[in-house]
Structure formats: C-alpha cells, structure tokens
Amino acid sequence: MAEAQPQGTGPQGTGKAAGGRSAQLAHTGLRPGWTTGACATAASTAAYTALLTGEFPDPVTITLPKGQTPSFALAVEELAPGRTAAMAGVVKDAGDDPDVTHGALVRATVRALPAGSGVVFKAGPGVGTVTRPGLPLDVGEPAINPVPRQLMREHLAEVAARHGGPGATADVEVEISVDHGEEIARSTWNPRLGILGGLSILGTTGIVVPYSCSAWIDSIRRGVDVARAAGRRHVAGCTGSTSEKVAVALHHLPEDALLDMGDFAGAVLKYIRRHPVERLTICGGFAKLSKLAAGHLDLHSARSQVDKGFLAELARRGGADEALAEAVAEANTGLAALQLCTAAGVPLGDLVAATARDESLAVLRGAPVAVDVICIDRAGMVVGRAEPRGPGEDRQGSPQR
C-alpha cells in the first residue's frame, strides 16, 4: 500500500486551494489513490533495482508526471537464483474511489535482454491483450497503455544509469501481472472492447481521482464560484488532466478558470446557466464528447455509451458514403470510428464538437454564455473543434433572423 498520498492543494504544494482542479479535489474531502500504471511503475522499478543490485528497495519511490513522489511498500518480492529474474508487487490503493481494482496485487517481473533490446512489455496473468483495433495500442499488444509504458521506461532508465555502470541502458523484458485480474476484468468494459485475458494498466497522472457524484458536483459549483469571484470571463470544463493541458495551451487560462468537469457535463452547464460567465470552453476526449453530442449529460461509462449509430449519421452529414457510414456504425470504439472517417477525409471530430456545442447551448437555455468545444484523442491531439457560439447565433456563428 502507498506510504504517501497525493495532495489536493494548490500549485507547488503550497497548501492553498485557490481554484481549479486542485481546489476541487481538496473541496471534496475524498482521499485520492494510485492508478494501476503507478503501481506497475513502482513494482518494475523495485524489481529492476533488485536484478542489478540483489536488493529490493522498500519502500520504493517514483516520480509521477506532475512531479509527485509517492512511496510504495512492497507486498511481495522474489529474486531468482543467479539474478535471472526479479519480481516485486504492490497492492493498489484507490483511495476513496469505488474502483474495482482497489486492493489488487500488481506484480512486475523483470528479466535481462541482450544489449540494444530496449524495454519490452509482456502481459502476465491477469493483464489483458488487445485483440481488436480502435484502441491506442496495436492488436496483439499487452494492454499496458502508452503513458504507463513511458513512465516505466523513464524509471528503468534511471535505475540503469544509477546501478548499471557508465553508459548502461535498460534492456529488459517487463512482465506485468495482476492477481485475479482476469476475474476482475469481467466487471469492466475490457471484454466488450476486445481486451481479453485480464485488466488494462492505465493512468495518465498516476493518481486516481475519487468519484462521488454529490461531492464532485458540489466541487464543480465551488469552482465556478471561485472563477467568477476572481473576475474570470472565460472558464474551461475539462474531462481530465490531458484535456486540461490542451485547454491551457490553447487559451492560456489561469488555474482558477479550470473546472475539473470529469463526467458531469450537465452539472457544469446547469450551474453556469444560473451563474453565467462570458465564455465556456468544453474540452475532452472524442468518445466522451460524442456522448454529450448525442444528448447525454452524464458521460460516465456506467450510465452512457458511445452511440456508433449516431456517429454514423453525423458521418453521413459530413459526406460519408453508405459503406463508410456502415463501417462507423460497426466500429469497435469511438476512436476506431474517428480513424475511419479521418482516413476518408470526413471531419467527424469537428462534427461531434459542433453538435456537442449546440447541445450545450440548449442546456444553457439562452444564458449569456458563448460555448466552444475541443475534442482530443488519448494522446492529447486535437481531433475536432467548434468555434464559440452564443445564444441567438446559428451554426455558422451569424445572428438568427
């Protein structure tokens, strides 16, 4: 279990919850936790250290993408004779989030490979394998997402530099496994997405933001209040940390103008309807915002799903022929549908963004707020945009008559 907890405070760990995502997390009073990606990074770092030195660091400290440095106690460790392999495991602590993987034992087994091999990832027992297209990993790859892979590579490179001698590089196989992962995965969307054999190793920040409808919606309201009190005329509702970075990069917004919307698009829109700001940017993943475009105000996967038939109809409006529209309707994921349309020159991302903007304006019911929408992919690339539109403007942004 982790020895330290993420802090719901202001910038640079000042303890000031001035506004934005940090303040919202602090306001909920809920305890954050760690992603499976953070756990896998801690376990692989400990295992590789033992492979090189013969000793397991316990606790093992890692550095997350936003600079936090949590420490994890090892639940299991094993060094094979002759140091041919080393295994370490940590127990995932999801904090106050009702995560199905809370308490799961995440193991990493590290084996040396010939020089120049780099880091090779392998799915062990309880970790799934990608069997269908449309995910951010190729078919046949272990279901270890890109950000956790990069985090592990960085930490293993640091271990190699520290203990492997001058010029040493991390040339290792890293096998990630999760005890009872295949059983746990039956309670997730993995089987439907074609991830078979177990769980996915996930996480973009390393931190699990605790989920509570009432607490999080209340924190959204407080975030709007803080922004208005600070005189902010432009705020951004973002579905997560990646979309938040995109909104900041495009609009140069200060922290107290950022609302961690999560899945609660309706909460943002309804509160801003009663407490208007001049401009609202909604930024999020393509799949989530396709749900908003289809009229869903709660974007959580347990309560709304991507409607591929709806995406097919949007594609037709964008010039898709019937064969492409049918392929979109049968796509494995929203991302796969987007990729099909992008290859054919059909601007599905822009169509989703524009439709989500118009749905948002409908919820705002004429409140004096201009809305623009940004759709991104999992890597944070912009795949669709809709320019600001306010009440009384048509889809081209000109006043209705």
C-alpha positions in Angstrom: 0.0 0.0 0.0 1.2 3.5 -0.7 3.1 5.3 2.0 2.2 8.8 0.9 -1.0 10.3 -0.5 -1.5 12.9 -3.3 -2.1 16.3 -2.0 -5.3 18.2 -3.0 -3.6 21.6 -2.8 -2.6 24.5 -4.9 0.5 24.8 -7.1 3.9 23.6 -6.0 2.3 22.0 -2.9 1.7 25.4 -1.2 -1.4 24.1 0.5 -3.5 26.8 -1.0 -6.6 25.5 -2.7 -7.1 28.7 -4.7 -9.2 27.3 -7.5 -9.2 24.9 -10.4 -8.6 21.2 -10.3 -6.5 21.2 -7.1 -9.1 23.1 -5.2 -11.9 20.9 -6.4 -10.1 17.8 -5.2 -9.4 19.4 -1.8 -13.0 20.5 -1.5 -14.5 17.0 -1.9 -12.7 15.8 1.2 -12.1 12.5 -0.5 -8.8 10.6 -0.4 -7.1 10.1 -3.8 -5.4 6.9 -4.7 -3.0 5.4 -7.3 -3.5 4.1 -10.8 -2.5 0.6 -11.9 0.1 2.4 -14.0 1.7 4.0 -11.0 1.7 0.6 -9.2 3.3 -1.1 -12.1 5.9 1.6 -12.3 6.8 1.2 -8.6 6.9 -2.6 -8.9 9.0 -2.7 -12.0 11.4 -0.1 -10.5 11.9 -2.2 -7.4 12.3 -5.4 -9.4 14.9 -4.0 -11.8 16.8 -2.5 -8.9 17.0 -5.9 -7.3 18.0 -7.5 -10.6 21.0 -5.2 -10.8 21.9 -5.0 -7.1 20.5 -8.0 -5.4 18.4 -5.8 -3.0 14.8 -4.6 -3.3 14.2 -1.0 -2.3 11.3 -1.0 0.2 9.6 1.3 0.1 10.2 2.3 -3.5 9.7 5.9 -4.5 8.7 7.0 -8.0 8.1 10.4 -9.7 4.7 10.9 -11.3 4.1 13.0 -14.4 3.1 16.1 -12.4 6.0 15.8 -10.0 4.5 14.0 -7.0 6.9 11.5 -5.4 4.9 8.8 -3.7 6.4 5.8 -2.0 5.0 2.3 -2.1 5.6 -0.6 0.3 6.3 -4.0 -1.4 3.8 -6.7 -0.7 5.8 -9.4 -2.4 9.3 -9.8 -3.7 11.3 -12.7 -5.2 14.8 -12.8 -6.7 15.5 -15.8 -8.9 18.8 -17.8 -8.5 21.6 -16.1 -10.4 19.6 -13.0 -10.8 18.0 -14.2 -13.9 14.7 -12.5 -13.0 13.3 -10.4 -10.2 9.7 -9.9 -9.2 8.1 -7.2 -7.0 4.5 -6.4 -6.3 2.5 -3.6 -4.7 -1.2 -3.5 -3.6 -3.2 -0.9 -5.4 -4.8 1.7 -3.1 -7.6 3.5 -5.0 -8.3 5.9 -2.1 -11.9 6.7 -1.7 -12.8 5.8 -5.3 -15.0 2.7 -5.8 -12.5 1.3 -8.2 -12.9 -2.4 -9.0 -9.1 -2.8 -8.9 -8.8 -1.4 -5.3 -6.7 -3.9 -3.3 -5.4 -5.8 -6.4 -1.8 -7.0 -6.3 0.1 -5.6 -9.2 3.3 -7.5 -10.0 6.2 -6.8 -12.2 8.7 -9.4 -13.2 11.9 -8.1 -14.9 14.3 -10.2 -17.0 17.5 -9.1 -18.7 17.6 -9.0 -22.5 20.5 -8.6 -24.9 22.0 -5.1 -25.3 20.1 -2.9 -27.6 16.7 -4.6 -27.0 15.2 -1.7 -25.0 12.2 -2.3 -22.8 9.9 -5.0 -24.0 6.5 -5.3 -22.3 4.7 -8.5 -21.8 1.2 -9.3 -20.4 1.4 -11.7 -17.5 -1.5 -13.5 -15.8 -4.4 -11.1 -15.2 -3.3 -8.4 -17.7 -5.2 -8.3 -21.0 -4.1 -8.4 -24.6 -5.6 -6.2 -27.3 -7.5 -8.2 -29.9 -9.4 -5.6 -31.8 -8.5 -2.3 -33.4 -9.6 1.2 -32.2 -7.5 1.3 -29.0 -4.3 3.3 -28.5 -2.3 0.0 -28.8 -1.8 -2.3 -31.7 -3.6 -5.6 -31.9 -1.6 -8.3 -30.1 0.0 -5.8 -27.7 -0.3 -6.2 -23.9 -3.0 -3.8 -22.5 -0.5 -1.5 -20.9 -1.3 2.0 -22.0 1.2 4.4 -23.5 1.6 6.7 -20.5 2.3 3.9 -18.0 4.8 2.4 -20.6 6.6 5.7 -20.8 6.7 6.2 -17.1 8.2 2.7 -16.6 10.8 3.3 -19.3 11.9 6.5 -17.6 12.2 4.9 -14.2 14.0 1.8 -15.6 16.4 4.1 -17.4 17.2 5.9 -14.2 17.8 2.6 -12.4 20.2 1.5 -15.2 22.1 4.8 -15.0 22.3 4.5 -11.2 23.3 0.9 -10.9 24.4 -0.4 -14.3 27.6 1.4 -14.8 28.7 4.0 -17.3 26.6 4.1 -20.4 24.2 1.4 -19.2 20.7 1.2 -20.7 17.6 -0.6 -19.6 17.4 -3.7 -21.9 14.8 -5.8 -20.2 11.5 -7.6 -20.5 8.9 -6.3 -18.1 6.0 -8.7 -17.5 3.1 -7.0 -15.6 0.5 -9.2 -14.0 -2.4 -8.7 -11.6 -3.6 -11.4 -9.2 -7.2 -12.4 -10.1 -7.1 -9.8 -12.9 -9.0 -11.9 -15.4 -11.8 -12.3 -12.9 -11.8 -8.6 -12.0 -11.8 -7.6 -15.7 -15.3 -9.2 -16.1 -16.6 -6.2 -14.2 -15.0 -3.8 -16.7 -15.6 -2.9 -20.3 -12.5 -4.8 -21.4 -14.2 -7.9 -22.8 -16.6 -5.7 -24.9 -13.6 -3.7 -26.2 -11.7 -6.8 -27.2 -9.2 -6.7 -24.4 -9.0 -10.3 -23.4 -7.4 -12.2 -20.6 -7.4 -9.5 -17.9 -7.2 -5.9 -16.9 -5.6 -2.8 -18.6 -2.7 -1.0 -17.0 -4.0 2.6 -17.0 -3.3 6.1 -15.9 -2.2 9.5 -17.3 -1.2 11.2 -14.0 -0.7 8.2 -11.8 -3.4 9.4 -9.4 -7.0 8.1 -9.1 -9.3 11.0 -8.6 -12.1 9.8 -6.2 -15.5 9.5 -7.7 -18.5 10.8 -5.7 -21.5 12.3 -7.6 -22.6 14.7 -4.8 -19.1 15.7 -3.7 -17.8 16.2 -7.2 -20.8 18.2 -8.5 -20.6 20.4 -5.4 -16.9 20.9 -6.1 -17.7 22.0 -9.7 -20.1 24.6 -8.3 -17.4 25.9 -6.0 -15.0 26.0 -8.9 -17.4 28.3 -10.9 -17.9 30.5 -7.8 -14.2 30.9 -7.4 -13.7 31.8 -11.1 -16.5 34.3 -11.0 -15.2 35.9 -7.8 -11.8 36.2 -9.4 -13.3 38.1 -12.3 -12.7 35.3 -14.8 -14.7 35.8 -18.0 -13.6 32.6 -19.6 -13.6 29.2 -17.9 -12.9 25.7 -19.2 -14.7 22.5 -18.2 -12.3 19.6 -18.8 -12.9 15.8 -18.6 -9.4 15.1 -17.2 -5.8 16.2 -16.9 -4.9 15.7 -20.5 -7.8 17.8 -21.8 -7.0 20.4 -19.1 -3.4 20.8 -20.6 -4.9 21.3 -24.0 -7.3 24.0 -22.8 -4.5 25.8 -21.1 -2.2 25.6 -24.1 -4.8 26.9 -26.5 -6.4 29.5 -24.3 -3.7 30.4 -21.7 -6.2 30.1 -18.9 -5.1 30.5 -15.2 -5.7 27.7 -12.7 -8.8 29.2 -11.1 -10.5 29.3 -14.5 -10.2 25.5 -14.9 -13.1 23.2 -13.9 -12.5 19.5 -13.4 -15.8 18.5 -15.1 -15.0 14.8 -15.2 -18.1 13.0 -16.4 -20.5 15.7 -15.1 -21.1 17.9 -18.2 -24.6 18.6 -17.1 -23.5 19.9 -13.7 -21.2 22.4 -15.3 -23.8 23.6 -17.8 -26.7 23.8 -15.4 -24.7 25.8 -12.8 -23.3 28.2 -15.4 -26.8 28.6 -16.7 -27.7 30.1 -13.3 -24.3 31.8 -12.7 -23.1 32.8 -16.2 -19.6 33.6 -17.5 -19.0 35.1 -20.8 -17.4 32.1 -22.4 -17.2 28.4 -21.6 -14.8 26.0 -23.3 -15.6 22.3 -23.1 -12.6 20.1 -23.7 -12.5 16.3 -23.5 -11.9 13.0 -25.2 -13.6 12.4 -28.5 -15.6 9.5 -27.2 -16.9 11.3 -24.1 -17.9 14.4 -26.1 -19.7 12.2 -28.6 -22.0 11.2 -25.7 -22.6 14.9 -25.0 -23.3 15.5 -28.7 -25.9 12.7 -28.5 -27.6 14.5 -25.6 -26.1 12.7 -22.6 -25.2 15.0 -19.7 -23.6 12.2 -17.6 -20.6 10.9 -19.5 -19.7 8.0 -17.2 -19.4 4.7 -18.9 -21.8 3.1 -16.5 -24.6 5.5 -17.5 -24.0 6.3 -21.1 -22.2 4.7 -24.0 -20.8 5.8 -27.3 -23.6 5.5 -29.9 -21.9 4.4 -33.1 -25.2 4.7 -35.0 -25.3 8.3 -34.0 -21.7 8.8 -35.2 -22.6 7.1 -38.5 -25.4 9.6 -39.0 -23.0 12.5 -38.3 -20.6 11.0 -40.7 -23.3 10.9 -43.4 -23.9 14.6 -42.8 -20.2 15.1 -43.3 -20.2 13.4 -46.7 -19.6 9.8 -45.8 -20.9 7.3 -48.3 -23.1 4.4 -47.1 -20.2 1.9 -46.9 -18.2 4.2 -44.6 -21.3 5.0 -42.5 -22.0 1.3 -42.0 -18.3 0.8 -41.0 -18.6 3.6 -38.5 -21.8 2.0 -37.0 -19.9 -1.3 -36.6 -16.7 0.1 -35.3 -15.3 -1.3 -32.1 -14.8 2.1 -30.3 -15.4 5.8 -30.9 -11.7 6.1 -31.7 -11.9 3.5 -34.4 -14.9 5.3 -35.9 -12.9 8.6 -35.8 -9.9 6.9 -37.5 -12.1 5.5 -40.3 -13.5 9.0 -41.0 -10.2 10.7 -40.8 -8.7 8.3 -43.4 -11.7 9.1 -45.7 -11.5 12.9 -45.2 -14.7 13.1 -43.3 -14.4 15.6 -40.4 -16.2 13.5 -37.8 -14.3 15.2 -34.9 -15.4 18.7 -36.0 -19.0 17.4 -36.4 -19.0 15.9 -32.9 -17.6 19.1 -31.5 -20.2 21.3 -33.2 -23.0 19.1 -32.2 -21.8 18.9 -28.6 -21.6 22.7 -28.6 -25.2 23.0 -29.8 -26.4 20.5 -27.2 -24.6 22.6 -24.5 -26.3 25.8 -25.7 -29.6 24.0 -25.5 -29.0 23.2 -21.8 -27.9 26.8 -21.2 -31.4 27.9 -22.4 -30.3 31.3 -23.6 -28.0 32.2 -20.8 -25.4 34.8 -22.0 -22.6 32.4 -22.5 -20.6 31.6 -25.6 -19.5 28.0 -25.9 -16.7 26.4 -27.9 -15.8 22.7 -27.8 -12.4 20.9 -28.3 -12.2 17.1 -28.9 -8.9 15.3 -28.3 -7.6 11.8 -28.7 -5.9 9.8 -26.0 -2.5 11.4 -26.8 -3.9 14.9 -26.3 -4.0 15.8 -30.0 -6.9 18.0 -31.1 -9.2 15.9 -33.4 -12.2 18.3 -33.6 -13.1 21.9 -32.8 -16.2 24.0 -32.8 -15.7 27.8 -32.7 -17.5 29.9 -30.0 -21.2 30.3 -30.5 -23.6 32.1 -28.2 -27.3 32.4 -27.8 -29.1 33.7 -30.8 -26.5 32.6 -33.3 -26.9 29.9 -35.9 -24.4 27.1 -36.6 -22.2 29.4 -38.7 -22.0 31.9 -35.9 -24.2 34.6 -37.5 -27.2 36.1 -35.8 -30.5 34.2 -36.5 -33.2 36.3 -38.1 
